[in-house]
Amino acid sequence: MDAGSRWGILSNGEWAHRYRLSNDAGVEAQLSDYGATIVSIATPDRDGTPGEVTLGHSSLGGYLGSRAYFGCVVGRYANRIRDGMFTLDEVTHMVTRNHGRHHLHGGLRGFDKVFWNLEEASSSGASFSYLSRDGEEGYPGNLEARVTYTLNERSELRIVYEAKTDEATVVNLTNHTYFNLAGGGDVLGHVLSLDADSYTPADADLLPIGVVAPVEGTPLDFREPKRVGRGMGSAHPQMRVAGGYDHNYVLNGSGFRRVAKLAEPVCGRSLEVYTTQPGLQLYTGNFLDGSDIGRDGVPYLKHGGLCLETQHYPDSPNHPEYPSTALRPGEAYNQETVFRFTVE
Ligand code: GLA
């Protein structure tokens, strides 16, 4: 087992570690037990030159202070829960209101801000576990979560999420990596396609208003490959609430399937996303304002990266018509997402 290398120390004296995965195709991913975070991914461009394709900090300190969720696992419930409240099996639960009056990304100390236990690690994979105690951030039940990353020779970085509980609860886990396939500048020239005919329109607080609407005829339509920046200046009301894309797409089909492709035409790098999840939050880094300083000392600005967060729909615990995020004793939570890196 590769114990990894020490990366940084917390004020309580605990060390965070870094683990390196690599393949013969020249892809390298670095992970940390802090937040089960993807700290870096480097992939070759069209000429074979390796380069960074994610946003992140060079030191642990950057992650401790940031609210941007660079590369981490988000949980226990990724995305928003209206009014920090939901009723499950006739019991009403209050979770932390850390986003105005709403709950976001698991609360004040979500799964991104805790240490995960390393279960196993090698140059091709690492597995982390975390026990989220009953009552943590208001959630019911002790939740045993496990996240496993593997990198294979097809340059697929696979993320398997597993969980079980001893009391009825809700679970929605995702990874919050910001991609920038050019390694710098903004992502407006990246070309994106999403296999989604519809999305869940959001209100001014970015919570779903409860309907599912077709993307047809709107700037949210990515069914054919399109530059990310193309619809950005649109007067469509949904583009004004978010200052860019920050929307949940209702993915077509079910089971493990390809749902998205992102390509950067100048360097030739591309990324395909496969998942078992029903939804994907496209977030174009609208809140990046220069306060997060990146690895090379460069401040991250608006649209400096984008996230393709495979997940269940936001606020599902308050929408019985959405695919369920409930997990009960005896049930197994199991989701899988693959990021596949290629060049063209
Ligand atoms: C998600 C949300 C965004 C924002 C980012 C973190 O993608 O949808 O609104 O909160 O996380 O900055």
Residues whose N, C-alpha, C, O or C-beta is under 5 A from the ligand:
A	BS01	GLA	R67 A68 Y69 D246 Y283 F287
